[in-house]
């Protein structure tokens, strides 16, 4: 075999591996790889339009009343999640969250390849949705947030909020009640917005995108590491709790 033939053979093997990975992704999402990726992007964009747009609207409708602004924002997010998850779940699984994707690859039904390839679509979708919301309310397409949120209570809140979210999602998956996910997640986020000092971001992609909006819902870029670190730790804790209480899938009863 010549050196050129060896290179051709290596190229062929490399192409075969890439093709096999894409076939795996197709299999995981019922043969619709590109639809799954687009679904994650669109779902994340829609979610951020709701999150940031309702935040702007709350500031206009209830200026100076932080409690009422939070209520309006939380209601919109909870309802939006219910609708968007139902719309996109059949296409991509409606992760919309890098922590959910990673945990699903770890203890769920998602492949690691699919989990990692979802990440750029989740982050770019969330950022795109924030930009759209900014423009809809006559703000600059990017207006960096000056809302500093980094503190120990906020860090702990993100751990608790994310752990609870992950436990909810995967407990439902493993006990055969996944069809309740849309309603359960919407209600959980609505409640957690009031129950935590951080207002429950519980999603690294959403957190990063919120830095692009200097609004009621924004977060200063300097506060991002605290929130994202708390979310990663919370994801691990939530996965561990799920495995502890539901060691085997479909264990709906003790």
Helices and strands as residue ranges (DSSP letters): H 3-28, H 33-61, H 66-92, H 98-107, H 112-136, H 152-174, G 178-180, H 181-195, H 204-210, G 221-223, H 224-245
